[in-house]
Amino acid sequence: MDRLFYLADLFGVAVFAITGALMAGRKSMDLFGVLVIAIVTALGGGTLRDLILDNHPVSWIRNDTYIWVASLAAVGTVLWVRMTQPIHERGLLIADAFGLAVFTVIGTEVALQHNMPHSTALIMGVMTGVAGGVMRDVICNEIPLIFQKEIYATACLLGSLVFIGMRELGTPHWLDTGVAMLCVLLARLAAIRWHLALPRFHLLNRD
């Protein structure tokens, strides 16, 4: 299972690096800029999680495979777009949803492995899922997806809750992981498809 989680982590790194590269392409950045944005997107959430949990050294420092995977994914994205056609915004959102699903569950699992309370595991799951994308969007001068109207962090919260609940029930670990990731993915894709959103809070001007 550790091997499976490691491969899933690398998959999440690759997918988020692709979203970072796509965003950098939308901003017409050079190759260095593409690599920076891709790496920040792919590793930002996990780095923040490890720092808070005092999990040193952080994953990409003790294993440079993470850097290589993010860099190769970014370069591959540039080559793919140049040889085919630009990927539209919906493609960026769908790629982001896959990364969100993987990183949410991994963040929750890492917190549980450190014997953190369930509330902390929930926060770490959401943080791991969304922090890299927030950094990407802020650097690229975009409103982060987490702050836009469609369900985003809520999908992470749902997946993290499902994972913790199934862990408590003692179901097989591979099943916990797969079901929780699927919950995040389906919730996020449904939000993209049907523009699902939480109720918005409006202050009325009584003057």
C-alpha positions as a LaTeX table, in Angstrom:
\begin{tabular}{lrrr}
\hline
Residue & $x$ (\AA) & $y$ (\AA) & $z$ (\AA) \\
\hline
Met1 & 0.00 & 0.00 & 0.00 \\
Asp2 & 2.89 & 2.37 & 0.69 \\
Arg3 & 4.05 & 1.76 & $-2.88$ \\
Leu4 & 0.55 & 2.47 & $-4.19$ \\
Phe5 & 0.34 & 5.71 & $-2.22$ \\
Tyr6 & 3.75 & 6.76 & $-3.48$ \\
Leu7 & 2.69 & 6.20 & $-7.09$ \\
Ala8 & $-0.57$ & 8.06 & $-6.47$ \\
Asp9 & 1.43 & 10.93 & $-4.99$ \\
Leu10 & 3.62 & 11.09 & $-8.09$ \\
Phe11 & 0.50 & 11.02 & $-10.27$ \\
Gly12 & $-0.92$ & 13.96 & $-8.33$ \\
Val13 & 2.35 & 15.84 & $-8.72$ \\
Ala14 & 2.29 & 15.27 & $-12.48$ \\
Val15 & $-1.33$ & 16.34 & $-12.87$ \\
Phe16 & $-0.93$ & 19.51 & $-10.81$ \\
Ala17 & 2.29 & 20.32 & $-12.67$ \\
Ile18 & 0.28 & 20.09 & $-15.89$ \\
Thr19 & $-2.29$ & 22.56 & $-14.55$ \\
Gly20 & 0.53 & 24.90 & $-13.54$ \\
Ala21 & 2.09 & 24.67 & $-17.00$ \\
Leu22 & $-1.27$ & 25.33 & $-18.66$ \\
Met23 & $-1.85$ & 28.37 & $-16.49$ \\
Ala24 & 1.64 & 29.66 & $-17.27$ \\
Gly25 & 0.90 & 29.15 & $-20.96$ \\
Arg26 & $-2.25$ & 31.21 & $-20.68$ \\
Lys27 & $-0.05$ & 33.98 & $-19.26$ \\
Ser28 & 2.51 & 33.59 & $-22.09$ \\
Met29 & 5.40 & 32.83 & $-19.74$ \\
Asp30 & 8.78 & 31.55 & $-20.92$ \\
Leu31 & 9.97 & 28.01 & $-20.19$ \\
Phe32 & 11.55 & 29.00 & $-16.88$ \\
Gly33 & 8.29 & 30.58 & $-15.77$ \\
Val34 & 6.40 & 27.45 & $-16.83$ \\
Leu35 & 8.72 & 25.27 & $-14.72$ \\
Val36 & 8.43 & 27.53 & $-11.67$ \\
Ile37 & 4.65 & 27.66 & $-11.79$ \\
Ala38 & 4.39 & 23.92 & $-12.42$ \\
Ile39 & 6.66 & 23.03 & $-9.49$ \\
Val40 & 4.97 & 25.46 & $-7.11$ \\
Thr41 & 1.56 & 24.07 & $-8.06$ \\
Ala42 & 2.64 & 20.46 & $-7.77$ \\
Leu43 & 4.60 & 20.69 & $-4.52$ \\
Gly44 & 3.18 & 23.72 & $-2.70$ \\
Gly45 & 0.36 & 21.96 & $-0.86$ \\
Gly46 & 2.46 & 19.02 & 0.29 \\
Thr47 & 5.28 & 21.32 & 1.40 \\
Leu48 & 2.93 & 23.42 & 3.53 \\
Arg49 & 1.40 & 20.28 & 5.04 \\
Asp50 & 4.77 & 18.78 & 5.94 \\
Leu51 & 5.96 & 22.02 & 7.51 \\
Ile52 & 2.86 & 22.26 & 9.71 \\
Leu53 & 3.07 & 18.58 & 10.71 \\
Asp54 & 6.83 & 18.94 & 11.36 \\
Asn55 & 7.44 & 16.17 & 8.82 \\
His56 & 11.08 & 16.91 & 7.94 \\
Pro57 & 12.61 & 16.85 & 5.47 \\
Val58 & 9.66 & 17.54 & 3.18 \\
Ser59 & 9.00 & 14.97 & 0.46 \\
Trp60 & 10.72 & 16.67 & $-2.47$ \\
Ile61 & 13.87 & 17.39 & $-0.46$ \\
Arg62 & 14.42 & 13.78 & 0.58 \\
Asn63 & 13.37 & 12.42 & $-2.83$ \\
Asp64 & 14.15 & 14.48 & $-5.94$ \\
Thr65 & 11.86 & 12.25 & $-8.04$ \\
Tyr66 & 9.09 & 14.73 & $-7.22$ \\
Ile67 & 11.02 & 17.58 & $-8.83$ \\
Trp68 & 11.80 & 15.48 & $-11.89$ \\
Val69 & 8.19 & 14.34 & $-12.32$ \\
Ala70 & 6.88 & 17.91 & $-12.03$ \\
Ser71 & 9.50 & 19.23 & $-14.45$ \\
Leu72 & 8.96 & 16.49 & $-17.03$ \\
Ala73 & 5.18 & 16.91 & $-16.82$ \\
Ala74 & 5.57 & 20.65 & $-17.41$ \\
Val75 & 7.91 & 20.23 & $-20.39$ \\
Gly76 & 5.71 & 17.48 & $-21.79$ \\
Thr77 & 2.69 & 19.76 & $-21.56$ \\
Val78 & 4.50 & 22.52 & $-23.44$ \\
Leu79 & 5.52 & 20.10 & $-26.20$ \\
Trp80 & 2.03 & 18.57 & $-26.39$ \\
Val81 & 0.33 & 21.95 & $-26.74$ \\
Arg82 & 2.84 & 23.12 & $-29.34$ \\
Met83 & 2.41 & 19.97 & $-31.43$ \\
Thr84 & $-1.38$ & 19.74 & $-31.15$ \\
Gln85 & $-3.60$ & 22.60 & $-30.08$ \\
Pro86 & $-4.15$ & 24.78 & $-27.01$ \\
Ile87 & $-6.07$ & 23.17 & $-24.16$ \\
His88 & $-9.19$ & 25.13 & $-23.25$ \\
Glu89 & $-10.09$ & 26.28 & $-19.75$ \\
Arg90 & $-12.35$ & 23.26 & $-19.19$ \\
Gly91 & $-9.35$ & 21.00 & $-19.78$ \\
Leu92 & $-7.44$ & 22.91 & $-17.10$ \\
Leu93 & $-10.33$ & 22.51 & $-14.65$ \\
Ile94 & $-10.65$ & 18.78 & $-15.31$ \\
Ala95 & $-6.92$ & 18.20 & $-14.85$ \\
Asp96 & $-7.08$ & 20.22 & $-11.65$ \\
Ala97 & $-9.94$ & 18.01 & $-10.39$ \\
Phe98 & $-7.84$ & 14.86 & $-10.75$ \\
Gly99 & $-4.94$ & 16.41 & $-8.84$ \\
Leu100 & $-7.35$ & 17.67 & $-6.19$ \\
Ala101 & $-8.73$ & 14.16 & $-5.62$ \\
Val102 & $-5.31$ & 12.55 & $-5.23$ \\
Phe103 & $-3.75$ & 15.19 & $-2.99$ \\
Thr104 & $-6.76$ & 15.47 & $-0.69$ \\
Val105 & $-6.64$ & 11.80 & 0.23 \\
Ile106 & $-2.85$ & 11.75 & 0.52 \\
Gly107 & $-2.89$ & 14.81 & 2.80 \\
Thr108 & $-5.50$ & 13.18 & 5.03 \\
Glu109 & $-3.53$ & 9.92 & 5.15 \\
Val110 & $-0.26$ & 11.64 & 6.06 \\
Ala111 & $-1.96$ & 13.43 & 8.97 \\
Leu112 & $-3.49$ & 10.17 & 10.21 \\
Gln113 & $-0.09$ & 8.48 & 10.00 \\
His114 & 1.21 & 11.22 & 12.32 \\
Asn115 & $-1.58$ & 10.35 & 14.80 \\
Met116 & $-3.29$ & 13.70 & 14.33 \\
Pro117 & $-6.93$ & 14.21 & 15.42 \\
His118 & $-9.57$ & 13.75 & 12.75 \\
Ser119 & $-10.21$ & 17.49 & 12.61 \\
Thr120 & $-6.54$ & 18.11 & 11.84 \\
Ala121 & $-6.56$ & 15.36 & 9.22 \\
Leu122 & $-9.52$ & 17.05 & 7.53 \\
Ile123 & $-7.69$ & 20.38 & 7.43 \\
Met124 & $-4.49$ & 18.79 & 6.14 \\
Gly125 & $-6.43$ & 16.98 & 3.42 \\
Val126 & $-8.07$ & 20.17 & 2.21 \\
Met127 & $-4.83$ & 22.14 & 2.51 \\
Thr128 & $-2.83$ & 19.59 & 0.54 \\
Gly129 & $-5.48$ & 19.63 & $-2.17$ \\
Val130 & $-5.95$ & 23.36 & $-2.57$ \\
Ala131 & $-2.78$ & 25.18 & $-1.43$ \\
Gly132 & $-0.71$ & 24.51 & $-4.56$ \\
Gly133 & $-3.51$ & 25.73 & $-6.80$ \\
Val134 & $-3.96$ & 28.85 & $-4.67$ \\
Met135 & $-0.24$ & 29.64 & $-4.99$ \\
Arg136 & $-0.44$ & 29.06 & $-8.76$ \\
Asp137 & $-3.40$ & 31.37 & $-9.20$ \\
Val138 & $-2.04$ & 34.12 & $-6.95$ \\
Ile139 & 1.33 & 34.16 & $-8.74$ \\
Cys140 & $-0.50$ & 34.27 & $-12.09$ \\
Asn141 & $-2.72$ & 37.12 & $-10.87$ \\
Glu142 & $-5.90$ & 35.04 & $-11.04$ \\
Ile143 & $-8.69$ & 34.69 & $-8.48$ \\
Pro144 & $-7.97$ & 31.29 & $-6.85$ \\
Leu145 & $-10.48$ & 28.58 & $-7.76$ \\
Ile146 & $-11.15$ & 27.99 & $-4.07$ \\
Phe147 & $-12.59$ & 31.50 & $-3.79$ \\
Gln148 & $-14.81$ & 31.26 & $-6.85$ \\
Lys149 & $-18.44$ & 30.29 & $-6.78$ \\
Glu150 & $-18.22$ & 26.62 & $-7.80$ \\
Ile151 & $-17.71$ & 23.89 & $-5.19$ \\
Tyr152 & $-13.99$ & 23.30 & $-4.70$ \\
Ala153 & $-12.74$ & 23.01 & $-1.13$ \\
Thr154 & $-16.07$ & 21.42 & $-0.20$ \\
Ala155 & $-15.24$ & 18.54 & $-2.55$ \\
Cys156 & $-11.95$ & 18.05 & $-0.68$ \\
Leu157 & $-13.77$ & 18.11 & 2.65 \\
Leu158 & $-16.21$ & 15.46 & 1.41 \\
Gly159 & $-13.43$ & 13.16 & 0.21 \\
Ser160 & $-11.45$ & 13.58 & 3.42 \\
Leu161 & $-14.52$ & 12.77 & 5.53 \\
Val162 & $-15.23$ & 9.67 & 3.46 \\
Phe163 & $-11.63$ & 8.49 & 3.80 \\
Ile164 & $-11.57$ & 8.98 & 7.58 \\
Gly165 & $-14.95$ & 7.31 & 7.98 \\
Met166 & $-13.95$ & 4.25 & 5.96 \\
Arg167 & $-10.66$ & 4.00 & 7.83 \\
Glu168 & $-12.61$ & 3.88 & 11.08 \\
Leu169 & $-14.82$ & 1.11 & 9.68 \\
Gly170 & $-11.73$ & $-0.96$ & 8.91 \\
Thr171 & $-12.42$ & $-1.45$ & 5.22 \\
Pro172 & $-9.48$ & $-2.34$ & 2.93 \\
His173 & $-7.06$ & 0.55 & 2.49 \\
Trp174 & $-7.17$ & 0.40 & $-1.30$ \\
Leu175 & $-10.96$ & 0.70 & $-1.14$ \\
Asp176 & $-10.81$ & 3.68 & 1.25 \\
Thr177 & $-8.40$ & 5.43 & $-1.06$ \\
Gly178 & $-10.28$ & 4.73 & $-4.28$ \\
Val179 & $-13.72$ & 5.65 & $-2.96$ \\
Ala180 & $-12.50$ & 8.87 & $-1.30$ \\
Met181 & $-10.65$ & 10.00 & $-4.42$ \\
Leu182 & $-13.70$ & 9.21 & $-6.53$ \\
Cys183 & $-15.91$ & 11.28 & $-4.23$ \\
Val184 & $-13.66$ & 14.33 & $-4.62$ \\
Leu185 & $-13.41$ & 13.86 & $-8.37$ \\
Leu186 & $-17.12$ & 13.38 & $-8.97$ \\
Ala187 & $-18.08$ & 16.27 & $-6.70$ \\
Arg188 & $-15.67$ & 18.62 & $-8.47$ \\
Leu189 & $-16.63$ & 17.46 & $-11.99$ \\
Ala190 & $-20.32$ & 17.80 & $-11.13$ \\
Ala191 & $-19.67$ & 21.35 & $-9.90$ \\
Ile192 & $-17.89$ & 22.17 & $-13.18$ \\
Arg193 & $-20.60$ & 20.57 & $-15.32$ \\
Trp194 & $-23.65$ & 22.01 & $-13.59$ \\
His195 & $-22.08$ & 25.08 & $-11.90$ \\
Leu196 & $-22.95$ & 23.81 & $-8.43$ \\
Ala197 & $-22.16$ & 26.23 & $-5.63$ \\
Leu198 & $-22.74$ & 26.83 & $-1.97$ \\
Pro199 & $-25.16$ & 29.63 & $-0.99$ \\
Arg200 & $-23.52$ & 33.03 & $-1.19$ \\
Phe201 & $-23.54$ & 35.60 & 1.61 \\
His202 & $-24.65$ & 39.11 & 0.67 \\
Leu203 & $-24.70$ & 42.15 & 2.93 \\
Leu204 & $-27.63$ & 44.38 & 2.06 \\
Asn205 & $-27.17$ & 48.11 & 1.99 \\
Arg206 & $-29.84$ & 49.52 & 4.29 \\
Asp207 & $-29.02$ & 53.18 & 3.63 \\
\hline
\end{tabular}
